[in-house]
């Protein structure tokens, strides 16, 4: 309980400080009186362009910002707080869930667990123009998961990936590192249709997969990581990333060199940079409502317990955003990820998720399908088979309502349930159709209009 209170206190203090400044900053993305004297050499068009542009293009809207250098649709909603100080534009974002989580409510198997915890993350970013056509950007992201969840992570049936005390985490989601992103980027506009840019993060996110689940509008109300996280977007915290990219109109091609090993168990340190892996991603936004990408990566030795195993990861995704006025928002995403180690270790994952926001009410859902091996689930491979792949289906439905808003920060009450459909071979461990449920309070920024 002390850990949960600490998280709430941290977020509340941060919000108070931000809004003490925000009251003297720009409102609705327009210049304030305080910033005008320092901008006398800039006309209104130049300032508005800097204030509202994408993090990696002066010619694109800010709504296109995803995690790392990824794209969202231009119609994607933005949640956060904006500040302007002279030539700088700053944004702040975050999410805190204080919840009770029970995996396998009816005790149908032996692998479920329950826990009070508080998954969370906080972001701060800033950018400014350099000359007429240059754009500098920095991003930071932090998480107090190690304090509010613990090193063992939180219960999540069929989740796998990373370790605790040199043992694999199975049926649990690992906590995120305190330093989840510390990155800088520079973009040079060639003309309105063409940009070239570079990005460096320690840690950061390579050009691989869709915008990570923590930043997709369709999954913001769901506290849980996808079961296919380590097939899709687990590289969003990578200690050592360098990316180069070029944009032509609504197309973008980028490549990254990065460290393949996933973060270690010490959630407070900085892991060694190796730059032993690579990725490439092609993105395309055909309209304001859609963002598409396809990507591939070679990842050197991602798992500490299997240092001799390299992974070839391929992903594709489609993200959709539709606005029905300021108070009705429809967001959806479909993500596919495929890991290939060798002929005996190759598994697919896929998800489809949707969120509908109508004023204070949010209804959301997700369908997941993932193939998990006996090795992934920490099963006896002699008993279950070395080449076995078990299909797992998970269907989640949730609802959240904003109780009140203070200083443009929402407090919401939500609940969700997940039904798992498992392979017959796993029913002795998990039960026939285990059911999970959770109830939570969510603290998050309001919608930027």
Secondary structure, 3 states (H helix, E strand, C coil): CHHHHHHHHHHHHHHHHHHHHHCCCCECCECCHHHHHHHCCCCHHHHHHHHHEECCEEEEEHHHECCCCCECCCCCCCECEEEEECCEEEEEEEEEEEEEEEECCCCCCCCCEEEEECCEEEEEEEEEEECCCEEEEEEEEECCHHHHCCCCCEEEEEEEEEEECCEEEEEEECCCCCEEEEEEEEEEEEECCEEEEEEEEEEECCCCCCCCHHHCHHHCCCCCCCCCHHHHCHHHCEEEEEEEEEEECCEEEEEEEECCCCCCCCCCCCCCCCCCEEEEEEEEEEECCEEEEEEEEEECCCCHHHCCCCEEEEEEEEEEEEECCCCEEEEEEEEEEEEEEECCEEEEEEEEEEEEEECCEEEEEEEEEEEEECCCCCCCHHHHCCCCEEEEEEEEEEEEEEEEEECCEEEEEEEEEEEEECCHHHHHHHCCCCEEEEEEEEEEECECC
